[in-house]
């Protein structure tokens, strides 16, 4: 199983698969073919269907600037290995210099056509949660200790930077007001929610702060700001909001939060290895559902949970997002995405509390929830998998009376 260093990525939103991934691919292609006078980029499936709303064309053009760039859109055509396929061609004096085909498979990761993930850094011998739990129970380890032992030197420093980037995205979001770009004219709410939190009595005050933090990151992401994939940009508000809220409520240290990040990372890694975190492949259950699962496990650990209770919290969070569709209105990572991050953060804490109150015993395992989520996602019609061709994306009427 890969290092969690490939799961947590800091970069520009609004989409890890539609923005960060294509940016990385375009930058690599430019290095390989720097002398071209024209770059042609063909986008297929979900990349084409929601690419304009996700700023895919803008990030590709910015990355290849100042060269001439031609972008072709094929929303009804799929490449064979993933819904987010792309092809890049470089021309000089109308002659083809070279081409590349690949896929943006979620979380900012690019996979070359017919080849495995080029970023793969295998550091874990266990690839399922059942095997991890068996190992940590046998050796008396916590989950974060298991992560630190396998990741090796520098992992604490890496997670410290991830935590700083997450908190920075909250602070930046809280300081911004106005309307989000894209044409939905959606007003930012995080600043207002944070102010109202200070005037409310408990427990509503704590809830309002949690909401404001998830809103802050999601609004930063929606405007193309810098966020951390957790596991994706579209679901980047859940985990930071939970960590910040719990830090303030329980007086937690940076070390506490770094260890919780490690646990969240291994949970996300298990899903990515055995399932998918791509909305284009399995719907929003693979994004906000997985983010909620990661945050629930982290929260359970911060509440003093055992590895079994942590696994239970993560399993519940994923189980109760099964079937969640990805149907962004206008192809923007705004409605329903932003509010889903808020609800994901709230449900993560509720799932952690439920698991902590229990003895950790349960019937459905985390691994079984992942298998079910993956199969459910692939059974969904393509119109409900980040194409904006179904659900809220088609029902919403922007001309209705407000």
C-alpha positions in Angstrom: 0.0 0.0 0.0 1.2 3.5 -0.9 2.5 6.1 1.5 0.0 8.5 3.0 2.2 11.2 1.6 0.5 10.6 -1.8 -2.9 11.0 -0.2 -2.5 14.4 1.4 -1.6 16.9 -1.3 -1.6 20.7 -1.1 -2.7 22.6 -4.2 -5.3 24.7 -5.9 -9.0 23.7 -6.0 -11.7 23.3 -6.9 -11.1 19.6 -7.9 -8.2 17.3 -7.3 -9.2 15.1 -10.2 -10.3 17.9 -12.6 -7.8 20.6 -11.6 -4.8 19.3 -9.7 -4.5 16.1 -11.8 -4.6 17.8 -15.3 -2.3 20.6 -14.0 0.3 17.9 -13.1 -0.1 16.1 -16.4 0.2 19.3 -18.4 3.3 20.4 -16.5 5.0 17.0 -17.2 4.0 17.0 -20.8 5.5 20.5 -21.2 8.8 19.3 -19.8 8.9 16.4 -22.3 7.9 18.5 -25.3 9.1 22.1 -24.6 9.6 23.1 -28.2 6.0 22.8 -29.6 4.1 25.7 -31.1 0.7 24.0 -30.4 -0.5 21.8 -27.6 -3.8 19.9 -28.2 -5.5 18.5 -25.1 -8.5 16.2 -25.5 -10.7 15.6 -22.4 -13.1 12.6 -22.2 -16.0 11.6 -20.0 -16.4 13.4 -16.7 -13.3 15.6 -17.3 -15.1 17.0 -20.3 -18.6 17.0 -18.8 -17.8 19.1 -15.8 -14.4 20.4 -16.8 -15.4 24.0 -17.4 -17.1 24.3 -14.0 -14.1 22.7 -12.4 -11.7 25.1 -14.2 -9.9 22.2 -16.0 -9.4 24.3 -19.2 -8.2 27.3 -17.3 -5.6 25.3 -15.3 -4.3 23.5 -18.4 -4.0 26.8 -20.4 -2.3 28.5 -17.5 0.2 25.6 -17.1 1.0 25.5 -20.8 1.2 29.3 -21.2 2.3 31.2 -23.2 2.1 28.5 -25.8 -1.0 28.1 -28.1 -3.4 25.6 -26.5 -6.3 23.8 -28.1 -8.8 22.0 -25.9 -11.2 19.5 -27.3 -14.2 18.2 -25.3 -15.6 14.7 -25.6 -18.1 14.3 -22.7 -19.9 11.4 -24.4 -16.7 9.4 -25.2 -14.9 7.3 -22.6 -11.4 6.0 -22.5 -11.2 2.4 -21.4 -9.6 2.6 -17.9 -11.4 5.4 -16.0 -14.1 8.1 -16.6 -11.4 10.9 -16.3 -9.4 10.2 -19.4 -7.2 12.7 -21.3 -4.9 12.9 -24.3 -2.2 15.4 -24.9 -0.5 16.1 -28.2 2.4 18.4 -29.1 2.9 19.9 -32.6 5.7 21.8 -34.3 5.0 23.3 -37.7 1.9 21.0 -37.9 4.0 17.9 -37.3 3.3 15.7 -34.3 6.2 15.7 -31.9 4.7 13.4 -29.4 1.6 12.4 -27.4 0.5 11.0 -24.1 -2.7 9.3 -22.8 -3.6 8.9 -19.2 -6.2 9.3 -16.4 -6.8 11.6 -13.5 -8.0 8.9 -11.0 -8.8 11.1 -8.0 -6.8 12.9 -5.3 -4.6 14.6 -7.8 -3.1 11.3 -8.9 -2.3 10.7 -12.6 -2.1 7.2 -14.1 -0.6 6.6 -17.5 -2.7 4.6 -19.9 -1.9 0.9 -19.4 0.5 1.5 -16.6 0.1 1.7 -12.8 0.3 4.9 -10.7 3.7 6.5 -11.4 3.6 8.0 -7.9 3.3 4.7 -6.1 5.5 4.4 -3.1 4.8 1.1 -1.4 5.5 1.3 2.3 2.8 -0.9 3.9 2.8 -4.7 3.7 -0.9 -4.8 4.9 -3.5 -3.5 2.5 -6.8 -4.2 4.4 -8.0 -2.8 7.7 -8.6 -6.3 9.0 -5.0 -7.2 8.6 -3.9 -3.9 10.1 -6.1 -4.4 13.1 -4.7 -7.9 13.6 -1.2 -6.6 13.5 -1.7 -3.6 15.9 -3.6 -5.8 18.3 -0.9 -8.4 18.3 1.9 -5.9 18.9 -0.1 -3.6 21.2 0.2 -0.6 18.8 -2.1 2.3 18.2 -3.0 3.1 14.6 -0.9 6.2 14.5 2.1 4.3 15.8 1.6 1.8 13.0 1.7 4.6 10.5 4.8 6.2 11.9 6.6 2.9 12.0 5.9 2.2 8.3 6.3 5.7 7.0 9.6 6.2 8.6 11.8 9.3 8.9 10.1 12.7 8.3 6.5 11.6 8.5 5.9 13.8 11.6 7.3 16.8 9.8 5.2 16.0 6.7 2.0 15.8 8.7 2.9 18.9 10.6 3.0 20.8 7.3 -0.3 19.2 6.2 -1.9 20.4 9.4 -0.6 23.9 8.9 -1.9 24.0 5.4 -5.3 22.8 6.6 -5.5 25.4 9.3 -4.4 28.1 6.9 -7.2 27.2 4.5 -9.7 27.6 7.4 -8.3 31.0 8.3 -8.3 32.2 4.8 -11.8 31.1 4.2 -13.0 32.8 7.4 -11.5 36.1 6.3 -13.2 36.1 2.9 -16.7 37.4 2.1 -18.6 38.1 -1.1 -19.9 35.9 -3.9 -18.2 32.7 -5.1 -17.2 32.7 -8.8 -18.9 30.5 -11.5 -22.4 32.0 -12.1 -24.4 30.5 -9.3 -24.0 33.7 -7.3 -23.5 31.7 -4.1 -22.6 33.9 -1.1 -19.8 32.9 1.2 -21.2 32.0 4.6 -18.2 30.9 6.8 -17.4 34.4 8.2 -21.0 35.0 9.2 -21.4 31.5 10.8 -18.2 32.1 12.8 -19.5 35.5 14.1 -22.8 34.0 15.0 -21.1 31.1 16.9 -19.7 33.6 19.4 -23.2 34.8 20.3 -24.8 31.4 20.7 -25.1 29.3 23.8 -23.7 25.7 23.9 -24.1 23.2 22.3 -25.2 25.3 19.3 -22.1 27.5 19.5 -19.8 24.5 19.0 -21.8 23.3 16.1 -21.8 26.7 14.5 -18.0 26.8 14.8 -17.7 23.4 13.2 -20.0 24.5 10.4 -18.0 27.7 9.8 -14.7 25.8 9.5 -16.0 23.3 7.0 -17.6 26.2 5.1 -14.3 28.1 5.1 -12.3 25.4 3.5 -15.0 24.4 1.0 -15.5 28.0 0.0 -11.7 28.5 -0.4 -11.7 25.4 -2.6 -14.7 26.5 -4.7 -12.9 29.8 -5.5 -9.7 28.0 -6.7 -7.8 28.6 -3.5 -5.2 26.4 -1.9 -6.5 23.4 0.1 -5.3 19.9 1.1 -6.8 16.8 -0.5 -8.5 14.8 2.3 -9.0 12.7 0.3 -10.0 15.1 -2.5 -10.4 18.8 -3.0 -14.2 18.5 -3.2 -14.2 16.9 0.2 -11.4 18.9 1.7 -13.5 20.7 4.3 -14.5 17.7 6.5 -11.3 16.6 8.2 -9.8 20.1 8.9 -13.1 21.3 10.4 -13.2 18.3 12.7 -9.6 18.7 13.8 -10.0 22.4 14.5 -13.2 22.1 16.3 -12.0 19.3 18.6 -8.7 21.2 19.3 -10.7 24.1 20.6 -13.3 22.0 22.5 -10.8 19.8 24.3 -7.6 21.8 24.4 -5.7 19.3 22.1 -2.0 19.7 21.2 -0.4 19.8 17.8 1.0 16.3 18.5 -2.6 15.1 19.2 -3.7 16.4 15.8 -0.7 15.1 13.9 -1.4 11.6 15.3 -5.1 11.9 14.4 -4.0 12.9 10.8 -1.9 9.8 10.6 -4.9 7.6 11.5 -7.1 9.5 9.1 -4.5 8.9 6.4 -4.3 5.2 6.9 -8.1 4.9 6.7 -8.2 6.9 3.5 -5.3 4.8 2.1 -7.2 1.6 2.7 -10.2 3.0 0.8 -8.0 4.2 -2.1 -6.2 0.9 -2.3 -9.3 -1.3 -2.3 -11.9 1.0 -3.7 -11.9 4.5 -5.1 -11.9 8.2 -4.0 -13.0 9.4 -7.5 -16.4 11.1 -7.8 -16.3 10.3 -11.5 -15.9 6.6 -10.7 -18.1 6.0 -7.6 -20.0 9.2 -6.9 -19.7 11.5 -3.8 -19.7 8.5 -1.5 -16.0 8.2 -2.5 -15.3 11.8 -1.7 -17.4 13.2 1.1 -18.2 9.7 2.3 -14.5 8.8 2.6 -13.7 12.2 4.1 -16.3 11.6 6.8 -14.9 8.2 7.4 -11.4 9.5 7.8 -12.6 12.3 10.1 -14.7 10.0 12.2 -11.7 7.7 12.8 -9.5 10.7 13.7 -12.2 12.0 16.0 -12.6 8.6 17.7 -8.9 8.5 18.4 -8.9 12.0 19.8 -11.7 10.9 22.1 -9.5 8.1 23.4 -10.9 5.3 21.3 -9.3 1.9 20.8 -8.3 0.7 17.3 -11.5 -1.3 17.1 -13.6 1.7 18.1 -11.8 3.9 15.5 -12.5 1.3 12.8 -16.1 1.2 13.9 -16.5 5.0 13.6 -14.9 4.9 10.2 -17.1 2.0 9.0 -20.3 3.7 10.1 -19.4 7.0 8.4 -18.8 5.2 5.1 -21.8 2.9 5.5 -24.2 5.7 5.9 -23.0 7.6 2.9 -23.5 4.6 0.6 -25.2 5.5 -2.7 -24.4 9.3 -2.4 -24.4 10.7 -5.9 -22.1 13.3 -7.4 -24.4 15.8 -9.3 -22.9 19.3 -9.0 -25.1 22.1 -10.3 -23.4 23.8 -13.3 -20.5 21.5 -12.9 -19.3 23.7 -10.0 -17.9 22.4 -6.7 -20.5 24.4 -4.8 -24.0 23.0 -4.7 -24.4 20.5 -3.1 -20.7 20.0 -2.4 -20.1 22.8 0.1 -23.0 21.9 2.4 -22.1 18.2 2.1 -18.7 19.0 3.6 -20.5 20.7 6.5 -22.8 17.7 7.1 -19.9 15.3 6.7 -18.0 17.0 9.5 -21.0 17.0 11.7 -21.7 13.3 11.0 -18.1 12.4 11.6 -18.2 13.6 15.2 -21.5 11.9 15.7 -20.2 8.6 14.4 -17.1 8.9 16.6 -19.3 9.6 19.7 -21.5 6.6 18.9 -18.4 4.3 18.5 -16.8 5.6 21.8 -20.0 4.9 23.7 -20.0 1.4 22.4 -17.5 -1.4 23.1 -16.4 -1.4 19.5 -18.1 -4.6 18.5 -20.1 -4.5 15.2 -21.2 -6.8 12.4 -20.1 -5.0 9.2 -16.4 -4.3 8.9 -14.7 -1.3 7.3 -13.3 -3.5 4.6 -16.8 -4.8 3.8 -18.1 -1.2 3.7 -15.4 -0.3 1.2 -16.3 -3.2 -1.1 -19.9 -2.3 -0.9 -19.2 1.4 -1.6 -17.1 0.6 -4.6 -19.7 -1.8 -6.1 -22.5 0.6 -5.4 -20.6 3.5 -7.1 -19.9 1.5 -10.2 -23.6 0.5 -10.4 -24.7 4.1 -10.4 -25.7 5.5 -13.8 -23.0 7.8 -15.2 -25.3 10.7 -14.9 -24.9 10.5 -11.1 -21.1 10.3 -11.3 -19.7 13.8 -11.7 -21.1 14.5 -15.1 -23.9 17.0 -14.1 -26.3 15.1 -16.3 -28.6 14.0 -13.5 -30.0 14.7 -10.0 -29.8 18.2 -8.7 -27.8 19.4 -11.7 -30.8 18.9 -14.0 -33.6 19.6 -11.5 -32.3 23.0 -10.3 -34.0 26.0 -12.0 -32.0 29.1 -11.7 -34.9 31.2 -13.0 -37.4 30.3 -10.3 -38.7 32.9 -7.9 -36.4 33.3 -4.8 
